[in-house]
Amino acid sequence: MAESKDNGDAKRKRVSITAPSNAPTRRRSMGPKQQSLAAFTPDNYSSDEDDKILHKDSVPGEGWTNGQLPPQFTPATTLHPFTRTGRLALYNHHRRWINFQSSWSRIGKGATEMDAVHSKSSSGESIMTGCLVEEGKTVRALVAQLCECFYKAGWATGTGGGVSIRVGGPKENRPWRVFVAPSGVMKEDLVGDDVFELDMDQNVVQPPKTPNMRMSACTPLWYVVYKHVKSARCVIHTHSMHAQLATLLDPTEKSKVLRVTHLEMLKGVGNHSYDSVLEIPIIDNRPSEDLLATQLEEALVKYPKCNAVLVRRHGLYVWGDSWEQAKAQCESFTYLFESAVKMKGMGLDSGVVPMNGTYKDEVEENMEGYEEEKKEEVGNGSSSSPAIKRQKVAPAFNASGASNNSADLQCEGTTIPMVPRDSKILLLDIEGTTTSISFVKDVLFPYVLDNLDAYLEKMNADDEKKLNEALEADVNALDEKHPAKLQLKSSGGTSKISNSAYVRALVANDVKATGLKSFQGKMWKAGYASGELVGHLYSDFLPMLGWCKDNGVKVCIYSSGSIAAQKLLYGHTAEGDITSYFGAHFDTTSGSKREAESYKTIANALGARPEDVVFVSDLEAEIHAADEAGMRAVVAARPGNAPLGADTKGRYPVVRSLLQLCGCAE
C-alpha cells in the first residue's frame, strides 16, 4: 500500500489492481455491465433500446453524443465502421439515410431507364412494423437528418430553411400525418424531439418533446403545396445562394420565370428532359414567409409542370412525391441555378437553345453511312460485328412530336436583314416564331375541345345560330374533297350539323378559317380570364421587343388566329401584358397567309412598300408567299418546328432567335 497527496490536502489510498495469483482468469471489462450488441436487423431492432441507452426523456436533446460513451458499446462495436470488415458490411447492406422503405429510384414504377421525362419516383417495400409510434420517431429523425444535410450543403445556415414530410393518407386508409421542422433552430443540431406533428388542418397533434419550440413560418406554405399537388409527400425550403442569385439574373427584377434549357440535369427536376424548356416561376419576397402563400398558390396553378418556386432575393421551395424525390429535385434545381448564374457571367443565356454542342443531324447521317458499310461487310461475310442498334429520336422539347430540325438551328445561309438598318417594320407570325407550337397545339386547342360542350350549352339561341352560320360558311369554302368536309358528310349525312361537330372537324383537320378562329378566341378569352391559360413566349422575344421600341422599329403581328385571340395571348403572358409593344395586328380577314396578295394588302395598310417590311415565320408556304409579294422573308427555326426543305434553307435567311435581327442601329 502506498500513500499520495492530492492537491496538497486530502490523503487517498492507491489500491493495486493486480489480481491474486490464485484468482481465476477473467476477460478485462470496459464497464461493470458490459454486454455485446447483436447486429442490427429490422427484425430484432427496438427503438425502446435507443431510448434506454441513448436518450434521457427528462432532458430532450441530451444523449450519449453530448456525454460519455455508454458502457453497452464495446470497442468492437464502436470501431465497426472503421475496420475493413465493418466498411464492407456498412456499404454492402446498410443505407446511410434513415427511412421507412427499403429503396428508392428517381424513375417511376413501370418506366424504363431510357425514359426522357420522369414525373413520379418509385420506392421499395416498407420496413416499418406498422407501429405508428415507430413511424413517428422515424420520420422525425429523418427530418432532422435532412436538415443537417442541407446545412452542410450551405442551404440552411443561420437557422434558415426547413423540411416537411407527410405520411399516411386515404390510400393507406388513415389520416395524414404531417411532420414539420421548427423555426429558429440550428438545422445542423436539430433532433427528432424538436419536430412538430400536425394534421391536414394545421392543428398540432403531437408537440415537440423539446420545450419552447416555435412552429415554422413556412407551415402555411407546406399546406399550399399539399393542397394543389396531391401527390406531394415532402416539401423542402432552402436558402441556397445560387437560388437567390438566379432570381436576380433579370436586372429589372420583373421576370415572372427563370428559363433553363439544354442542360443534362433537367432530367432530375421531374416532367422535363435535356432539351425541354424549364420555366421556374419567381414570386416576390415578403416580410414574413406566411405572406407568400397567395403568390405561391398562383404560381402552382400557372406552372403545374414545375416542381419548384423561386422567391426573389430569398430562396427556393421544392417538392416531390417522396422525400427522396424532393431531395433529388432540390439538388438538381440548385445545380441548374448555379449553371444559369455562371452562364450569365460567361455571356450565355440559360434559356436560349444553343447553336452547337448538341446532337445534330449530320451525326445521324454519318451513322447511316457507317451502318450501310457494316451491312455490306456482314452480307459479304467480311465482318462478324453485330447489327448496330440506333438510338431512338427523343421527343421534341415541346412534346408536340418527334420532329428533329436540329440542322436548321445552325443558321447558315443568306444574309440576315437587320433592324432598323434594313427595315423599320417587322411583321411576325406567332406559332413557332414568338410562341411555342406546343402552346397552341397542346394547350389552346385542347382547351377548346375539352370545354366546348359546356361553353355551347351556355350560349343563347341567337348566338348559336350566328355561330352555326359562320362555321357552315367556313366548311363551304373548303374543297369538296377536304378531309374536314368529308368527315362531316360521313358523320352527319343530310341532317343539320351541330356547332360541336363543326368545331371538332375543323380543329381535327387544322383548318384556319375566320368563323372558327373567332369562336376559339371567345373561348380562350374565358380561359385567360380564369387564369387557366397563360400565354407562352420564347425567352428572346421580350428583349427583342425592347430593342425595337428603343430603335424606332414598328413590330406587327400576322397570324391565322383572330386579332382578338392574338391580343388575349399577348395580354396574358407569364411576363404580363405586352400588347403595348405592337403597332398593328392582322389575321385572315386580310387574306390567307399562303397567298402573296395578303402581304401586299398588309403592306398597303401599314403605308409601306412590301420591300420595306421584314416578315418572319416558321412555315415555308408563308415565307414563299411573302417573298412573292416582295417582302424580306426570314425563317424562324425553333426546336420542334417542322424541318425545312433544302430549297428554303438555301434561299432564305434562317434565325434561331429573333435577337439575330437586332444589332444595327441607324
Secondary structure, 3 states (H helix, E strand, C coil): CEEEECCCCCEEEECCCCCCCCCCCCCCCCCCCCCCCCCCCCCCCCHHHHHHHHECCCCCCCEHHHCCCCCCCCHHHHCHHHCHHHHHHHHHHCCCCCCCECCEECCCCCCCCCCCCCCCCEECCECCCCCHHHHHHHHHHHHHHHHHHHHHCCCCCCCCCEEEEEEEEHHHCEEEEEEECCECCCHHHCCHHHCEEECCCCCEEECCCCCCCECCCCHHHHHHHHHHCCCCCEEEEECCHHHHHHCCCCCCCCCCEEEEECCHHHHHHCCCCCCCEEEEEEECCCCCHHHHHHHHHHHHHHCCCCCEEEECCCEEEEEECCHHHHHHHHHHHHHHHHHHHHHHHCCCCCCCCCCCCCCCHHHHHHHHHHHHHHHHHHHHCCCCCCCCCCCCCCCCCCCCCCCCCHHHHHCCCCCCCCEECCCCEEEECCECCCECHHHHHHHHHHHHHHHHHHHHHCCCHHHHHHHHHHHHHHHHCCCCCCHHHHHHHHHHCCCCCCHHHHHHHHHHCCCCCHHHHHHHHHHHHHHHHHCCCCECCCCCHHHHHHHHHHCCCEEEEECCCCHHHHHHHHHCECCECCHHHEEEEECHHHCCCCCHHHHHHHHHHCCCCHHHEEEEECCHHHHHHHHHHCCEEEEECCCCCCCCCHHHHHHCCEECCHHHHEEECC
